[in-house]
């Protein structure tokens, strides 16, 4: 299974800087080990407010219990709270399969996480819904082929999905989303991502 984990770290007041540096170094080393074991697939930094220390991670584990073991093994867990979102396969996911980390965006592109919630207007004929969803699948394949759609997962709850996207900037990202056949029926929450120094997707770049 794959999971999106929001990791928020709060260093206790008065902690010596040397102690912070030591635990961060151990965290980076252990993250490399977890990446080699295919438990840590990707890491990003979301937009932060002053004083925040937060990471978004794509993890893989056999089940919730193994994921908790993985998270507990990370040195920063002593100062960290983790919010876990289970991710389910989506029929339009262009990736070859779970456990594949993928690489970070290149060629000046940025990465974005987009949460979708589909709400079909009441009274819409079932055939119209079916046709539009079929068009959505075709368009998703086109955008994956163009390098814009990297991954797509189903989220808990009816009609919810999460996508990992790539675009030159936020305006280009919004234009891509507007091109989706289901756009008129969806609300979207876009999170721009910044590279994380321990991201396995940066390997080789």
C-alpha positions in Angstrom: 0.0 0.0 0.0 1.0 3.6 -0.5 0.5 6.4 2.0 0.8 10.2 2.1 2.3 11.2 5.4 2.3 14.8 6.6 5.2 15.1 9.1 5.3 18.1 11.4 8.3 18.5 13.6 8.5 20.7 16.8 11.9 20.9 18.4 11.6 21.4 22.2 12.6 24.9 23.3 16.1 25.0 24.6 17.4 22.0 22.6 21.1 22.6 21.8 21.8 23.2 18.1 24.3 20.4 18.1 21.6 17.9 19.2 19.3 19.2 16.4 22.1 18.8 13.8 22.9 15.3 15.1 19.3 14.0 14.9 18.8 15.6 11.5 21.9 13.9 10.2 20.7 10.5 11.6 17.3 11.2 10.0 18.9 11.8 6.6 21.0 8.6 6.8 18.0 6.5 8.0 15.8 7.9 5.2 18.4 6.7 2.7 18.1 3.2 4.2 14.3 3.3 4.1 14.4 4.5 0.4 16.7 1.6 -0.4 14.1 -0.7 1.2 11.3 1.0 -0.9 9.5 2.3 2.1 10.2 6.0 1.4 9.3 6.8 -2.2 9.3 10.6 -2.3 9.7 13.5 0.0 8.7 17.2 -0.5 8.4 20.4 1.4 5.1 22.2 1.2 4.7 26.0 1.7 5.7 26.9 5.2 4.8 29.7 7.6 7.5 31.2 9.9 8.5 28.7 12.5 7.0 25.7 10.7 9.1 22.6 10.0 7.0 20.2 7.8 7.5 17.5 5.2 5.2 15.6 2.9 6.2 12.0 2.3 5.1 9.2 -0.1 5.6 5.9 1.8 5.0 2.3 0.9 4.3 -0.5 3.4 2.4 -3.8 3.5 -0.2 -2.4 5.9 -0.8 0.3 8.5 1.1 -1.6 11.2 4.3 -1.8 9.1 4.0 1.8 8.2 3.8 2.7 11.9 7.0 0.7 12.5 8.7 2.5 9.6 7.7 5.9 11.0 8.7 5.0 14.5 12.1 4.0 13.3 12.9 7.5 12.0 15.1 9.6 14.5 13.0 12.8 14.2 9.9 10.9 15.3 10.7 11.9 18.9 9.9 15.5 18.0 7.4 14.8 15.3 3.6 14.2 14.7 2.5 12.3 11.6 -0.8 12.5 9.8 -1.3 9.5 7.6 -3.6 9.3 4.6 -4.0 5.9 3.0 -3.9 5.9 -0.8 -5.7 3.4 -3.0 -5.1 2.6 -6.7 -6.8 4.9 -9.2 -7.7 3.5 -12.6 -6.2 6.6 -14.3 -2.8 6.3 -12.5 -0.1 6.4 -15.1 2.6 4.8 -12.9 3.7 1.2 -13.6 2.8 0.1 -10.1 3.1 0.7 -6.4 6.6 0.8 -4.9 8.1 2.8 -7.8 9.5 6.0 -6.4 9.7 7.9 -9.7 12.0 10.9 -10.2 11.7 14.5 -9.3 10.5 17.0 -12.0 13.1 18.3 -14.4 13.5 20.8 -17.2 12.4 23.7 -14.9 9.1 22.1 -14.0 7.6 22.2 -10.5 5.7 19.6 -8.7 2.2 20.0 -7.2 -0.1 17.8 -5.2 -3.8 18.3 -6.1 -6.7 17.0 -4.1 -9.9 16.5 -6.2 -13.4 16.1 -4.9 -16.0 15.2 -7.6 -19.6 16.3 -7.2 -21.9 15.4 -10.1 -24.9 17.8 -10.3 -28.1 16.2 -9.3 -30.2 14.9 -12.2 -27.2 14.4 -14.5 -28.0 11.4 -16.8 -25.8 8.3 -15.9 -24.7 8.1 -19.6 -23.4 11.6 -19.4 -21.4 10.8 -16.3 -20.0 7.6 -17.9 -19.0 9.4 -21.1 -17.4 12.3 -19.2 -15.4 9.9 -17.0 -14.2 8.1 -20.1 -13.1 11.4 -21.6 -11.3 12.1 -18.3 -9.4 8.8 -18.5 -8.3 9.6 -22.1 -7.2 13.2 -21.1 -5.3 11.8 -18.1 -3.4 9.5 -20.4 -2.5 12.4 -22.7 -1.3 14.5 -19.8 0.8 11.6 -18.4 2.3 11.2 -21.8 3.2 14.9 -21.8 4.9 14.6 -18.4 2.3 16.6 -16.5 0.6 13.8 -14.6 3.0 11.6 -12.6 0.7 9.7 -10.2 -2.9 9.5 -9.3 -4.5 7.8 -6.3 -8.0 7.4 -4.9 -8.5 9.0 -1.4 -10.9 7.8 1.3 -14.4 9.2 0.7 -16.7 9.3 -2.2 -15.3 10.9 -5.4 -12.0 12.0 -3.9 -8.6 11.6 -5.5 -5.0 12.9 -5.1 -2.7 13.6 -8.0 1.0 14.4 -8.3 1.4 16.8 -11.2 4.2 18.7 -12.9 4.1 22.1 -14.6 6.2 25.2 -15.3 4.4 27.3 -12.7 1.1 27.7 -10.8 -0.6 29.4 -13.8 0.3 26.5 -16.1 -0.9 24.0 -13.5 -4.3 25.7 -13.3 -4.6 25.7 -17.1 -3.8 22.0 -17.1 -6.5 21.3 -14.5 -9.0 23.4 -16.4 -8.5 21.1 -19.4 -9.8 18.1 -17.6 -13.3 17.0 -18.7 -14.4 16.6 -15.1 -13.2 20.1 -14.1 -16.7 21.6 -14.0 -17.7 18.9 -11.5 -14.7 19.1 -9.2 -13.3 21.2 -6.5 -9.5 21.2 -6.4 -7.0 22.1 -3.7 -3.5 22.6 -5.1 -0.3 22.4 -3.0 2.9 23.6 -4.6 5.9 21.5 -3.6 9.5 22.3 -3.0 12.4 19.8 -3.2 13.5 18.0 0.0 17.2 17.3 0.3 16.4 13.6 1.3 14.0 13.0 -1.6 14.8 9.6 -3.2 13.4 11.1 -6.4 16.4 13.4 -6.6 18.8 10.5 -7.0 20.9 10.9 -10.1 19.9 14.6 -10.6 
